[in-house]
């Protein structure tokens, strides 16, 4: 990967590669789950500590077989069990495939079963060699394969099922006599066969499931496939996705039927979009909740916020964490809300910053309104009560309250509370100086000279 970050922490569709693998195995209810970590082990353990997995350090990393050798004690603790071994860089692996693999293993009563796939161009994948009885005879890594063996198109996917006693019986026999100088887990297959153990294989129909990630290009490719899988699944459930190739929906996002995702919509984290809502184009939502029939228009960013039913946001709006846009409310172009509750039916249509504010229902916020919520040391709250009208180009210096039904004149700087139903004017008196501009221009190029010159 040519990266200082552990490979399994690189993200595809907003989640680390290892997270995709863990989600694929979870429907099988494996217990315990052991993760063998090497490079950047502290970072990997910290990222997945909440998953309840156990960790084993492989230091230095000496191959896939060595990974199981360092986890031997964990495996040996369950001598009557079956162990599933999965590479941590297979984000496209499906739970259904693993379920089928386990069924083949149990039905055949094999000592080991591996997942394989047929590739037209096997490339660097290990070749699966079968005996005359159809069972797997051995796996040979591409770097160690003969020219004849390289012609084999069935390859190893890096997913295995072992009966624990059989696996423990051959782990100690792995050798490093290969091009990489590593302990290959694939050699365990040949050792099992040499001792008369049975080894079966299950071939996966979709070769993309076994794409491993070893380069940034491969990371981009699996991300693209995951994205299209996600949008295809949403469309199958009745979501309108206008351009599936440009829309990105994270693995934890929920979108209900009859919602519309317009081009270049990104739904990240635990975002929820209700039925009938329309999002985009060019909108990014992170941990946001959008109610039924709401609209998020062009070029908006919403983070950790709630937009209630029938509300509209945008274009070019930023709704920051802790904010709520009430039912039927309107946030217009170039408006930013920060930790603000905008009441039902209220509107802030143009060019405003509203921070640390509680705004009641039916309030009008005029263009260019600013809440001055920060004094250099602490944040302060602004309250605007139901039905109030705040004129354009108003500065509200918090802490301050505008009472119910009150009016604030345009161009005001409000530093004191405004009583309910009052009119507040906080601006200098206008003074008109007759002919001032005309006198100023006299003598400029193109103007007649003043008398006496």
C-alpha positions in Angstrom: 0.0 0.0 0.0 3.0 2.3 0.5 1.3 3.8 3.5 2.3 4.1 7.2 -1.3 3.1 8.1 -2.1 -0.6 8.6 -3.7 -2.0 5.5 -6.9 -3.2 7.3 -7.5 0.4 8.5 -7.8 1.8 5.0 -11.4 2.6 4.3 -13.7 1.3 1.6 -17.2 2.9 1.5 -16.5 4.7 4.7 -15.5 1.7 6.8 -12.1 0.0 7.4 -11.4 -3.1 5.4 -11.4 -5.2 8.5 -14.8 -3.9 9.4 -16.2 -5.3 6.2 -14.7 -8.7 6.9 -16.1 -8.8 10.5 -19.5 -8.0 9.2 -19.3 -10.8 6.7 -18.5 -13.4 9.4 -20.9 -12.1 12.0 -24.0 -13.9 10.7 -22.2 -17.2 11.3 -22.1 -16.2 15.0 -18.5 -17.2 15.5 -17.2 -17.0 19.1 -14.6 -16.0 19.9 -13.2 -13.8 17.0 -9.4 -13.5 17.1 -7.7 -10.9 15.0 -4.0 -11.5 14.3 -2.3 -8.1 14.0 1.2 -7.0 13.0 2.1 -3.7 11.5 0.5 -0.8 13.4 -1.0 -3.3 15.8 -1.8 -0.7 18.5 -3.8 1.3 16.0 -5.7 -1.7 14.8 -6.5 -2.9 18.3 -7.7 0.6 19.3 -9.9 0.9 16.2 -11.7 -2.5 16.9 -11.6 -2.7 20.7 -15.4 -2.0 20.9 -16.0 -5.0 18.6 -15.2 -7.5 21.4 -12.6 -9.2 19.4 -9.5 -10.8 20.9 -6.1 -9.8 19.5 -2.9 -11.7 19.0 0.4 -10.0 18.0 2.4 -11.4 15.1 5.8 -9.8 15.5 7.6 -10.1 13.2 5.1 -11.2 10.6 6.4 -14.3 8.9 3.4 -15.3 6.7 -0.1 -16.6 6.9 0.9 -19.9 8.5 2.8 -18.1 11.1 -0.3 -16.0 11.9 -2.1 -19.2 12.9 1.0 -20.4 14.8 1.0 -17.3 17.0 -2.8 -17.9 17.6 -2.3 -21.6 18.3 -3.3 -21.3 22.0 -6.5 -19.5 21.1 -7.4 -22.3 18.6 -6.4 -25.1 20.9 -8.8 -23.8 23.6 -11.6 -25.3 21.5 -10.5 -28.8 20.4 -14.0 -29.9 19.4 -14.8 -26.9 17.3 -14.4 -25.7 13.7 -12.2 -22.7 13.0 -12.9 -20.2 10.1 -9.8 -18.4 8.8 -10.3 -15.3 6.7 -7.8 -12.8 5.3 -8.4 -9.3 6.7 -8.3 -7.6 3.3 -11.4 -9.1 1.6 -14.0 -6.4 1.9 -16.2 -7.8 -0.9 -16.8 -11.2 0.8 -20.5 -11.9 1.3 -22.0 -13.6 4.4 -24.0 -15.8 2.0 -20.8 -17.2 0.5 -19.4 -18.0 4.0 -22.6 -19.7 4.9 -22.4 -21.9 1.8 -18.7 -22.7 2.5 -19.6 -23.8 6.0 -22.4 -26.0 4.7 -20.1 -27.7 2.2 -17.6 -28.3 4.9 -20.2 -29.9 7.3 -22.0 -31.9 4.7 -18.7 -33.4 3.3 -17.4 -34.1 6.9 -14.1 -32.8 5.6 -11.1 -32.0 7.8 -10.6 -28.8 5.8 -12.5 -26.9 3.2 -11.3 -23.8 1.3 -13.0 -21.2 -0.8 -11.8 -21.0 -4.4 -12.6 -19.1 -7.5 -12.0 -19.5 -11.2 -10.1 -16.6 -12.8 -9.3 -16.1 -16.5 -6.2 -14.3 -15.4 -5.0 -15.9 -12.1 -2.1 -13.5 -11.8 -0.4 -13.7 -8.4 -3.1 -15.8 -6.7 -2.1 -19.3 -5.4 -3.2 -22.1 -7.6 -5.4 -24.9 -6.3 -4.3 -28.3 -7.4 -6.8 -31.2 -7.3 -6.3 -34.9 -7.3 -8.0 -37.5 -9.5 -10.7 -37.9 -6.8 -11.6 -34.2 -7.1 -10.3 -33.4 -3.6 -7.8 -30.6 -3.2 -4.3 -32.0 -3.3 -2.3 -28.9 -2.6 -2.1 -25.1 -3.0 1.0 -23.6 -4.6 1.8 -19.9 -4.4 2.2 -18.2 -7.8 5.9 -17.3 -7.1 6.6 -21.0 -6.4 4.5 -22.5 -9.1 5.9 -24.3 -12.2 4.9 -23.1 -15.7 2.4 -26.0 -15.8 0.9 -25.1 -12.5 0.5 -21.5 -13.5 -1.9 -22.6 -16.2 -4.4 -23.7 -13.5 -7.3 -21.2 -13.3 -8.8 -22.2 -10.0 -7.2 -20.1 -7.3 -7.2 -19.9 -3.5 -9.4 -17.1 -2.0 -7.6 -16.9 1.3 -10.7 -18.3 3.2 -10.4 -21.7 5.0 -12.4 -23.9 7.3 -10.5 -26.4 9.5 -11.4 -28.9 12.1 -9.3 -27.8 15.0 -7.6 -31.2 15.7 -6.6 -31.5 12.1 -5.2 -28.0 11.9 -3.2 -28.3 15.1 -1.7 -31.5 13.8 0.0 -29.8 10.9 0.7 -26.3 12.1 4.1 -27.4 13.5 5.1 -28.9 10.2 5.0 -25.7 8.2 8.4 -24.8 6.7 9.8 -21.6 5.2 11.3 -23.2 2.1 9.8 -20.9 -0.5 10.5 -17.8 -2.5 9.1 -15.5 0.3 10.9 -17.3 3.2 7.6 -17.4 5.0 5.3 -20.0 6.7 2.5 -20.4 4.2 -0.9 -21.5 5.5 -1.5 -22.9 2.1 1.1 -25.6 2.8 -1.2 -26.9 5.6 -3.4 -28.3 2.8 -0.7 -30.5 1.4 0.3 -31.7 4.8 -3.3 -32.6 5.6 -3.5 -34.6 2.4 -0.2 -36.4 3.0 -1.6 -37.7 6.3 -4.8 -39.0 4.7 -7.0 -36.1 5.8 -9.8 -35.0 3.5 -9.7 -31.5 1.9 -12.7 -30.1 0.0 -13.3 -26.8 -1.8 -16.3 -24.6 -2.5 -16.0 -22.4 -5.6 -17.5 -18.9 -5.4 -19.5 -17.8 -8.4 -18.6 -14.1 -8.1 -14.8 -13.7 -8.5 -15.0 -10.2 -7.3 -15.7 -11.4 -3.7 -12.1 -12.6 -3.4 -10.4 -9.4 -4.6 -7.7 -8.7 -2.0 -6.5 -5.2 -1.4 -2.8 -4.7 -1.8 -2.6 -1.3 -3.6 -4.4 2.0 -3.6 -5.7 1.1 -7.0 -7.3 -2.1 -5.7 -8.7 -0.1 -2.7 -10.4 2.3 -5.2 -11.7 -0.7 -7.2 -13.3 -2.5 -4.2 -14.8 0.8 -3.0 -16.4 1.3 -6.4 -17.9 -2.3 -6.3 -19.2 -1.8 -2.8 -20.8 1.5 -3.8 -22.6 0.0 -6.7 -23.7 -3.0 -4.6 -25.1 -0.6 -2.1 -27.1 1.6 -4.6 -28.4 -1.5 -6.4 -29.7 -2.9 -3.1 -31.4 0.5 -2.3 -33.0 0.7 -5.7 -34.3 -2.9 -5.3 -36.1 -1.6 -2.1 -37.7 1.3 -3.9 -35.2 4.1 -3.4 -34.8 6.5 -6.4 -31.1 6.8 -7.3 -30.8 9.0 -10.3 -27.1 8.3 -11.0 -25.9 5.1 -9.2 -22.3 5.6 -10.3 -21.9 9.0 -8.5 -24.0 8.3 -5.4 -22.2 7.0 -2.3 -24.2 5.5 0.6 -22.3 4.2 3.6 -22.8 0.8 5.1 -24.7 2.2 8.2 -26.8 4.7 6.4 -30.6 3.9 6.0 -32.7 5.2 3.2 -36.4 4.5 3.0 -38.4 3.7 -0.2 -39.5 6.6 -2.3 -36.6 8.8 -1.2 -34.7 10.4 -4.0 -30.9 10.5 -4.1 -29.7 12.9 -6.8 -26.2 12.8 -8.4 -23.2 13.2 -6.2 -25.1 12.6 -3.0 -22.9 11.2 -0.2 -24.6 9.7 2.9 -22.1 8.8 5.5 -22.1 7.4 9.1 -25.5 6.7 10.5 -27.4 9.0 8.3 -31.2 8.3 8.0 -33.3 9.5 5.1 -37.1 9.1 5.3 -39.6 8.3 2.6 -40.2 11.1 0.1 -37.1 13.1 1.0 -35.0 14.5 -1.8 -31.2 14.8 -1.4 -28.8 16.6 -3.7 -27.3 17.0 -6.1 -23.8 17.5 -4.6 -24.9 17.1 -0.9 -22.9 15.4 1.9 -24.7 14.2 5.0 -22.8 12.7 8.0 -24.8 11.2 10.9 -27.8 13.3 9.8 -31.5 12.6 10.1 -33.8 13.8 7.3 -37.5 13.6 7.8 -40.3 12.6 5.4 -40.7 14.9 2.4 -37.8 17.1 3.4 -35.4 18.6 0.7 -31.7 19.0 0.9 -30.8 21.1 -2.1 -27.6 21.6 -4.1 -24.2 21.8 -2.4 -25.1 21.4 1.2 -23.2 19.9 4.1 -25.1 18.5 7.1 -23.3 16.9 10.1 -24.9 15.3 13.2 -28.1 17.2 12.8 -31.9 16.7 12.3 -34.0 18.0 9.5 -37.7 17.4 10.3 -40.5 16.5 7.9 -41.2 18.9 5.1 -38.3 21.2 5.8 -36.0 22.5 3.1 -32.2 23.2 3.3 -30.0 24.9 0.7 -28.6 25.5 -1.7 -25.1 26.1 -0.3 -26.1 25.7 3.4 -24.1 24.2 6.3 -26.0 22.6 9.2 -23.5 21.8 11.9 -23.6 19.3 14.8 -26.4 19.8 17.4 -28.7 21.6 15.1 -32.4 20.9 14.2 -34.4 22.3 11.4 -38.0 22.1 12.4 -41.0 20.7 10.4 -41.7 22.9 7.4 -38.8 25.2 8.3 -36.6 26.8 5.6 -32.8 27.3 5.6 -31.7 29.0 2.4 -28.6 29.8 0.5 -25.3 30.5 2.3 -26.8 30.0 5.8 -24.9 28.3 8.6 -26.6 26.8 11.7 -24.4 25.8 14.6 -26.0 24.1 17.6 -29.3 25.8 16.8 -32.9 24.7 17.0 -34.9 26.4 14.2 -38.5 26.0 15.1 -41.3 24.6 13.0 -42.2 26.8 10.0 -39.4 29.3 10.8 -37.1 30.5 8.0 -33.6 31.8 7.5 -33.5 32.2 3.8 -30.3 34.1 3.0 -26.7 34.7 4.1 -26.9 34.2 7.8 -24.9 32.7 10.7 -27.1 31.4 13.5 -25.1 29.8 16.4 -26.1 28.6 19.9 -29.6 29.7 19.3 -33.1 28.5 20.2 -35.7 29.8 17.7 -39.4 29.3 18.1 -42.0 28.5 15.5 -43.0 30.9 12.8 -39.9 33.2 13.1 -38.4 35.1 10.1 -34.7 35.6 10.1 -33.7 38.4 7.6 -30.8 38.2 5.2 -27.4 38.9 6.7 -28.4 38.2 10.3 -25.6 37.1 12.7 -25.7 35.8 16.3 -22.6 37.0 18.1 -22.4 33.9 20.3 -18.7 34.0 21.2 -17.1 36.6 23.4 -13.5 35.3 23.0 -13.8 33.1 26.1 -17.3 31.5 26.2 -20.3 30.8 24.1 -23.6 32.5 24.8 -27.2 31.7 23.8 -29.6 33.7 21.7 -33.4 33.0 22.1 -35.9 34.2 19.5 -39.5 33.4 20.5 -42.5 32.4 18.4 -43.6 34.7 15.6 -40.8 37.2 15.9 -39.4 39.0 12.9 -35.7 39.8 12.6 -34.9 42.3 9.9 -32.0 42.0 7.5 -28.4 42.8 8.5 -29.1 42.4 12.2 -26.5 41.6 14.8 -27.8 39.8 17.9 -25.1 40.1 20.6 -25.6 37.1 22.9 -26.8 36.5 25.6 -30.0 38.1 24.3 -33.7 37.2 23.9 -36.1 38.5 21.3 -39.6 38.1 22.7 -42.7 36.5 21.1 -44.1 38.5 18.2 -41.4 41.2 18.5 -39.9 43.1 15.5 -36.2 43.9 15.1 -35.6 46.7 12.6 -33.2 46.0 9.7 -29.6 47.1 10.3 -29.9 46.8 14.1 -27.2 45.7 16.6 -29.3 44.2 19.5 -27.5 44.1 22.8 -30.5 44.0 25.2 -33.5 41.8 25.4 -36.5 42.8 23.3 -39.9 42.5 25.0 -42.7 40.5 23.4 -44.5 42.4 20.6 -42.1 45.3 20.8 -40.1 47.0 18.0 -36.4 47.2 18.6 -34.2 49.6 16.7 -30.5 49.5 17.4 -28.8 51.7 14.9 -27.5 55.3 14.5 -29.8 58.0 13.5 -29.6 58.8 9.8 -28.2 62.2 8.8 -28.5 63.5 5.3 -26.1 66.3 4.2 -27.5 68.1 1.2 -25.3 68.3 -1.9 -22.3 66.7 0.0 -21.6 64.2 -2.8 -22.0 66.8 -5.5 -19.5 69.1 -3.7 -17.1 66.3 -3.2 -17.0 65.4 -6.9 -16.4 69.0 -8.0 -12.9 69.3 -9.4 -12.6 65.7 -10.2 -11.8 64.8 -13.9 -14.8 65.5 -16.0 -16.4 67.9 -13.4 -16.5 71.7 -13.9 -14.0 73.6 -11.7 -15.1 75.3 -8.6 -15.5 79.1 -8.7 -12.3 81.0 -7.7 -9.9 78.5 -9.2 
